[in-house]
Amino acid sequence: MLKATIDADIFRESIDAIAALVTECRLHTAEDGIRTRAVDTANVAMVSLELQSTAFNSFSATAGELGLDIAKMKNILGMMGKGDALTLSLLDEERKLELSFGGYRYSVTLLDVNTIRKDPNPPGIDLPGKAVISGDALNSAIKAAAVISDKIALGIDPETMTFYMEAEGDTDQIKLALGEDQLVALNPVQARSLFSIDYLKDMGRVMARADEVEVYLGIDHPVRFVFDIADGNGRVDYLLAPRIEAD
């Protein structure tokens, strides 16, 4: 059972965060909110999202699992105006989710959860390096690197006390180093890994809206991005595997 009303912008932000990596997911409902965890088809990136009941104007749900077509949801939410109130209602007998806003009423058939990959288990890895940066600054750096190369290195240099991002193409290169005075916080532990720009561009567009993004790094390890949504009533966690550098 699910019956809830939420600000359209908040729900759209949540769907956008998931859509950056996957086109479908298992959405888990509970008395205290909704959550999902999904991995992309290439097993390179993972998204975890939690939206607490406090993010909703009204919320009533029981424990359950819904199969969501994220691509379809994103198209529907694109119809909503800023400030619209969105009502979500689960029609149990039809296995459909009804979305009502601004006079529109969509009845969307849910996917069979058995056809969707099961929730992945988060890897138990130690990422000791940490930098906290504004989402807009992070996204800008990713976009700047994309002009030069299809990959970007993220790292922390404890000697210079900086968090840096650098990219190198065939003839050009770019590097951005941010000191403690330009960051929200920094744990200066030696760290550096190389990542695909394509994945980061999609994540960056979502992270650009966040006031603060926690970036966790190791040496040739995945990177983890954690940030709040819905005025602190929700949380997104991205994990991206590194690219292996050739010797």
SULJO-V159007 format. One record per residue. N is the residue number from 1. RES is the residue in one small letter. PHI is phi in radians with two decimals (* if undefined). OMEGA is omega in whole degrees, 0 to 359 (999 if undefined). D_CENTER is the distance of its C-alpha to the mean C-alpha in whole Angstrom. Layout:
# SULJO-V159007
n:N res:RES phi:PHI omega:OMEGA d_center:D_CENTER
n:N res:RES phi:PHI omega:OMEGA d_center:D_CENTER
This chain:
# SULJO-V159007
n:1 res:m phi:* omega:176 d_center:26
n:2 res:l phi:-2.59 omega:174 d_center:23
n:3 res:k phi:-2.53 omega:186 d_center:24
n:4 res:a phi:-2.64 omega:174 d_center:22
n:5 res:t phi:-2.21 omega:184 d_center:22
n:6 res:i phi:-2.57 omega:175 d_center:19
n:7 res:d phi:-1.09 omega:185 d_center:19
n:8 res:a phi:-1.01 omega:182 d_center:18
n:9 res:d phi:-1.12 omega:180 d_center:15
n:10 res:i phi:-1.17 omega:181 d_center:14
n:11 res:f phi:-1.22 omega:178 d_center:13
n:12 res:r phi:-1.12 omega:178 d_center:12
n:13 res:e phi:-1.07 omega:180 d_center:10
n:14 res:s phi:-1.16 omega:180 d_center:8
n:15 res:i phi:-1.15 omega:178 d_center:9
n:16 res:d phi:-1.06 omega:180 d_center:8
n:17 res:a phi:-1.09 omega:179 d_center:4
n:18 res:i phi:-1.30 omega:184 d_center:6
n:19 res:a phi:-1.12 omega:178 d_center:8
n:20 res:a phi:-1.07 omega:185 d_center:7
n:21 res:l phi:-2.17 omega:186 d_center:8
n:22 res:v phi:-2.35 omega:180 d_center:10
n:23 res:t phi:-1.83 omega:177 d_center:13
n:24 res:e phi:-2.67 omega:180 d_center:14
n:25 res:c phi:-2.80 omega:171 d_center:13
n:26 res:r phi:-1.64 omega:179 d_center:15
n:27 res:l phi:-1.76 omega:181 d_center:15
n:28 res:h phi:-1.69 omega:177 d_center:17
n:29 res:t phi:-1.86 omega:178 d_center:19
n:30 res:a phi:-2.66 omega:182 d_center:21
n:31 res:e phi:-1.08 omega:185 d_center:23
n:32 res:d phi:-1.76 omega:177 d_center:20
n:33 res:g phi:2.54 omega:180 d_center:17
n:34 res:i phi:-2.22 omega:179 d_center:15
n:35 res:r phi:-2.71 omega:175 d_center:12
n:36 res:t phi:-2.69 omega:172 d_center:11
n:37 res:r phi:-2.53 omega:184 d_center:10
n:38 res:a phi:-2.56 omega:179 d_center:10
n:39 res:v phi:-2.08 omega:181 d_center:11
n:40 res:d phi:-1.23 omega:186 d_center:12
n:41 res:t phi:-1.10 omega:181 d_center:16
n:42 res:a phi:-1.56 omega:182 d_center:17
n:43 res:n phi:1.03 omega:181 d_center:15
n:44 res:v phi:-1.79 omega:185 d_center:14
n:45 res:a phi:-2.36 omega:181 d_center:10
n:46 res:m phi:-2.29 omega:176 d_center:8
n:47 res:v phi:-2.16 omega:172 d_center:6
n:48 res:s phi:-2.16 omega:181 d_center:7
n:49 res:l phi:-2.41 omega:174 d_center:7
n:50 res:e phi:-2.25 omega:176 d_center:10
n:51 res:l phi:-2.23 omega:183 d_center:12
n:52 res:q phi:-1.27 omega:179 d_center:16
n:53 res:s phi:-1.05 omega:180 d_center:19
n:54 res:t phi:-1.21 omega:177 d_center:20
n:55 res:a phi:-1.35 omega:183 d_center:17
n:56 res:f phi:-1.72 omega:173 d_center:19
n:57 res:n phi:-1.23 omega:172 d_center:23
n:58 res:s phi:-2.57 omega:185 d_center:24
n:59 res:f phi:-2.66 omega:175 d_center:23
n:60 res:s phi:-2.51 omega:182 d_center:25
n:61 res:a phi:-2.70 omega:172 d_center:24
n:62 res:t phi:-2.03 omega:181 d_center:25
n:63 res:a phi:-1.09 omega:180 d_center:23
n:64 res:g phi:-2.92 omega:182 d_center:22
n:65 res:e phi:-2.45 omega:182 d_center:20
n:66 res:l phi:-2.03 omega:176 d_center:19
n:67 res:g phi:-1.66 omega:185 d_center:18
n:68 res:l phi:-1.81 omega:170 d_center:16
n:69 res:d phi:-1.52 omega:187 d_center:17
n:70 res:i phi:-1.14 omega:179 d_center:13
n:71 res:a phi:-1.07 omega:179 d_center:15
n:72 res:k phi:-1.18 omega:180 d_center:18
n:73 res:m phi:-1.07 omega:181 d_center:16
n:74 res:k phi:-1.08 omega:179 d_center:14
n:75 res:n phi:-1.15 omega:179 d_center:18
n:76 res:i phi:-1.15 omega:182 d_center:19
n:77 res:l phi:-1.16 omega:177 d_center:17
n:78 res:g phi:-1.16 omega:179 d_center:18
n:79 res:m phi:-1.40 omega:187 d_center:22
n:80 res:m phi:-1.40 omega:178 d_center:21
n:81 res:g phi:-1.54 omega:179 d_center:22
n:82 res:k phi:-1.13 omega:179 d_center:21
n:83 res:g phi:1.55 omega:177 d_center:22
n:84 res:d phi:-1.12 omega:172 d_center:23
n:85 res:a phi:-1.69 omega:181 d_center:23
n:86 res:l phi:-1.92 omega:176 d_center:21
n:87 res:t phi:-1.87 omega:179 d_center:23
n:88 res:l phi:-1.93 omega:180 d_center:22
n:89 res:s phi:-2.37 omega:177 d_center:25
n:90 res:l phi:-1.57 omega:178 d_center:25
n:91 res:l phi:-1.67 omega:189 d_center:28
n:92 res:d phi:-0.97 omega:187 d_center:29
n:93 res:e phi:-1.15 omega:182 d_center:32
n:94 res:e phi:-1.90 omega:185 d_center:30
n:95 res:r phi:0.91 omega:179 d_center:27
n:96 res:k phi:-2.18 omega:176 d_center:25
n:97 res:l phi:-1.97 omega:180 d_center:23
n:98 res:e phi:-1.72 omega:177 d_center:24
n:99 res:l phi:-2.03 omega:182 d_center:23
n:100 res:s phi:-2.13 omega:177 d_center:25
n:101 res:f phi:-2.84 omega:174 d_center:25
n:102 res:g phi:0.85 omega:181 d_center:27
n:103 res:g phi:1.58 omega:178 d_center:30
n:104 res:y phi:-1.52 omega:174 d_center:28
n:105 res:r phi:-2.47 omega:178 d_center:27
n:106 res:y phi:-1.74 omega:173 d_center:25
n:107 res:s phi:-2.00 omega:187 d_center:26
n:108 res:v phi:-1.85 omega:178 d_center:23
n:109 res:t phi:-1.25 omega:180 d_center:24
n:110 res:l phi:-1.37 omega:177 d_center:22
n:111 res:l phi:-1.35 omega:174 d_center:22
n:112 res:d phi:-1.25 omega:184 d_center:24
n:113 res:v phi:-1.06 omega:180 d_center:21
n:114 res:n phi:-1.23 omega:178 d_center:24
n:115 res:t phi:-1.66 omega:181 d_center:23
n:116 res:i phi:-1.82 omega:180 d_center:19
n:117 res:r phi:-0.97 omega:179 d_center:18
n:118 res:k phi:-1.16 omega:179 d_center:18
n:119 res:d phi:-1.02 omega:178 d_center:15
n:120 res:p phi:-1.28 omega:174 d_center:15
n:121 res:n phi:-1.49 omega:179 d_center:16
n:122 res:p phi:-1.14 omega:181 d_center:15
n:123 res:p phi:-1.19 omega:178 d_center:17
n:124 res:g phi:-1.53 omega:182 d_center:19
n:125 res:i phi:-2.12 omega:180 d_center:19
n:126 res:d phi:-1.72 omega:179 d_center:20
n:127 res:l phi:-2.08 omega:189 d_center:18
n:128 res:p phi:-1.28 omega:180 d_center:21
n:129 res:g phi:-1.39 omega:181 d_center:20
n:130 res:k phi:-2.52 omega:173 d_center:18
n:131 res:a phi:-2.31 omega:177 d_center:17
n:132 res:v phi:-2.02 omega:188 d_center:16
n:133 res:i phi:-2.38 omega:177 d_center:16
n:134 res:s phi:-1.19 omega:181 d_center:15
n:135 res:g phi:-1.09 omega:181 d_center:12
n:136 res:d phi:-1.16 omega:179 d_center:14
n:137 res:a phi:-1.14 omega:179 d_center:16
n:138 res:l phi:-1.13 omega:180 d_center:14
n:139 res:n phi:-1.13 omega:179 d_center:13
n:140 res:s phi:-1.10 omega:179 d_center:17
n:141 res:a phi:-1.15 omega:179 d_center:17
n:142 res:i phi:-1.12 omega:180 d_center:15
n:143 res:k phi:-1.14 omega:179 d_center:17
n:144 res:a phi:-1.14 omega:180 d_center:20
n:145 res:a phi:-1.19 omega:182 d_center:20
n:146 res:a phi:-1.12 omega:178 d_center:19
n:147 res:v phi:-1.24 omega:186 d_center:23
n:148 res:i phi:-1.68 omega:191 d_center:24
n:149 res:s phi:-2.63 omega:176 d_center:23
n:150 res:d phi:-1.74 omega:177 d_center:20
n:151 res:k phi:-2.51 omega:182 d_center:19
n:152 res:i phi:-2.48 omega:176 d_center:19
n:153 res:a phi:-1.73 omega:174 d_center:20
n:154 res:l phi:-1.98 omega:182 d_center:18
n:155 res:g phi:-2.78 omega:176 d_center:20
n:156 res:i phi:-2.26 omega:178 d_center:22
n:157 res:d phi:-1.95 omega:183 d_center:26
n:158 res:p phi:-1.20 omega:180 d_center:28
n:159 res:e phi:-1.23 omega:180 d_center:31
n:160 res:t phi:-1.64 omega:180 d_center:30
n:161 res:m phi:0.96 omega:181 d_center:27
n:162 res:t phi:-2.29 omega:168 d_center:25
n:163 res:f phi:-1.81 omega:185 d_center:21
n:164 res:y phi:-2.26 omega:175 d_center:21
n:165 res:m phi:-2.33 omega:181 d_center:20
n:166 res:e phi:-2.44 omega:179 d_center:22
n:167 res:a phi:-2.41 omega:182 d_center:23
n:168 res:e phi:-2.36 omega:176 d_center:26
n:169 res:g phi:-1.76 omega:180 d_center:27
n:170 res:d phi:-1.14 omega:183 d_center:31
n:171 res:t phi:-2.24 omega:186 d_center:32
n:172 res:d phi:-2.12 omega:176 d_center:30
n:173 res:q phi:-2.60 omega:180 d_center:28
n:174 res:i phi:-2.53 omega:177 d_center:26
n:175 res:k phi:-2.50 omega:175 d_center:25
n:176 res:l phi:-2.17 omega:178 d_center:23
n:177 res:a phi:-2.06 omega:182 d_center:24
n:178 res:l phi:-2.01 omega:179 d_center:23
n:179 res:g phi:-1.48 omega:182 d_center:25
n:180 res:e phi:-1.03 omega:181 d_center:25
n:181 res:d phi:-1.29 omega:179 d_center:26
n:182 res:q phi:-1.83 omega:180 d_center:23
n:183 res:l phi:-2.00 omega:175 d_center:21
n:184 res:v phi:-1.32 omega:179 d_center:20
n:185 res:a phi:-2.82 omega:179 d_center:21
n:186 res:l phi:-2.62 omega:170 d_center:21
n:187 res:n phi:-1.88 omega:191 d_center:22
n:188 res:p phi:-1.36 omega:176 d_center:25
n:189 res:v phi:-1.92 omega:181 d_center:25
n:190 res:q phi:-0.94 omega:182 d_center:25
n:191 res:a phi:-2.73 omega:175 d_center:22
n:192 res:r phi:-2.93 omega:176 d_center:21
n:193 res:s phi:-2.57 omega:181 d_center:20
n:194 res:l phi:-1.87 omega:185 d_center:19
n:195 res:f phi:-2.38 omega:178 d_center:16
n:196 res:s phi:-1.31 omega:179 d_center:16
n:197 res:i phi:-1.14 omega:184 d_center:15
n:198 res:d phi:-0.98 omega:179 d_center:14
n:199 res:y phi:-1.16 omega:184 d_center:11
n:200 res:l phi:-1.16 omega:178 d_center:10
n:201 res:k phi:-1.09 omega:180 d_center:12
n:202 res:d phi:-1.15 omega:178 d_center:9
n:203 res:m phi:-1.18 omega:184 d_center:6
n:204 res:g phi:-1.05 omega:179 d_center:9
n:205 res:r phi:-1.10 omega:178 d_center:10
n:206 res:v phi:-1.37 omega:183 d_center:7
n:207 res:m phi:-1.17 omega:181 d_center:7
n:208 res:a phi:-1.02 omega:181 d_center:11
n:209 res:r phi:-1.42 omega:185 d_center:11
n:210 res:a phi:-1.48 omega:176 d_center:11
n:211 res:d phi:-1.12 omega:181 d_center:14
n:212 res:e phi:-2.40 omega:175 d_center:13
n:213 res:v phi:-2.16 omega:176 d_center:11
n:214 res:e phi:-1.51 omega:181 d_center:12
n:215 res:v phi:-1.96 omega:180 d_center:13
n:216 res:y phi:-1.94 omega:186 d_center:14
n:217 res:l phi:-2.36 omega:171 d_center:17
n:218 res:g phi:-2.37 omega:177 d_center:20
n:219 res:i phi:-1.81 omega:184 d_center:22
n:220 res:d phi:0.93 omega:179 d_center:21
n:221 res:h phi:-2.07 omega:174 d_center:19
n:222 res:p phi:-1.09 omega:173 d_center:15
n:223 res:v phi:-1.91 omega:180 d_center:13
n:224 res:r phi:-2.15 omega:177 d_center:10
n:225 res:f phi:-2.01 omega:180 d_center:8
n:226 res:v phi:-2.24 omega:180 d_center:8
n:227 res:f phi:-2.69 omega:180 d_center:8
n:228 res:d phi:-1.54 omega:170 d_center:10
n:229 res:i phi:-2.31 omega:175 d_center:10
n:230 res:a phi:0.93 omega:177 d_center:13
n:231 res:d phi:0.96 omega:178 d_center:15
n:232 res:g phi:1.49 omega:179 d_center:14
n:233 res:n phi:-1.64 omega:178 d_center:15
n:234 res:g phi:-2.57 omega:184 d_center:11
n:235 res:r phi:-2.56 omega:177 d_center:9
n:236 res:v phi:-2.09 omega:181 d_center:5
n:237 res:d phi:-2.31 omega:176 d_center:6
n:238 res:y phi:-1.81 omega:175 d_center:5
n:239 res:l phi:-2.32 omega:182 d_center:9
n:240 res:l phi:-2.21 omega:180 d_center:11
n:241 res:a phi:-1.25 omega:181 d_center:14
n:242 res:p phi:-1.40 omega:169 d_center:17
n:243 res:r phi:-1.56 omega:180 d_center:19
n:244 res:i phi:-1.50 omega:180 d_center:23
n:245 res:e phi:-1.39 omega:178 d_center:25
n:246 res:a phi:-1.31 omega:180 d_center:29
n:247 res:d phi:-1.22 omega:999 d_center:32
